């Protein structure tokens, strides 16, 4: 297993996980319940992390998630599957769950 992403929030981690799973990359969220340890451990050690099960998929996963890590406020995205409008920082459609193209 390799870590490919450190999320700011559990919601961000779940969105990243959903994106990887949509691409058939098996991944897991670690530190999902570590927020309760804040104050006892450094906050960077309690942040949600995405780990891929197959080391050979780690580089692909990092490439897919790179736009997320560099994201700034983005324009809205239209879902290619259902046409629904989504906030620019979404990785998957809130309505149908389809993967949204990186901008």
HELIX and SHEET records of a PDB file:
HELIX    1   1 UNK A   10  UNK A   22  1                                  13    
HELIX    2   2 UNK A   34  UNK A   37  5                                   4    
HELIX    3   3 UNK A   43  UNK A   45  5                                   3    
HELIX    4   4 UNK A   55  UNK A   57  5                                   3    
HELIX    5   5 UNK A   58  UNK A   69  1                                  12    
SHEET    1   A 3 UNK A   2  UNK A   6  0                                        
SHEET    2   A 3 UNK A  49  UNK A  52 -1                                        
SHEET    3   A 3 UNK A  27  UNK A  30 -1                                        
SHEET    1   B 2 UNK A  77  UNK A  78  0                                        
SHEET    2   B 2 UNK A  85  UNK A  86 -1                                        
END                                                                             
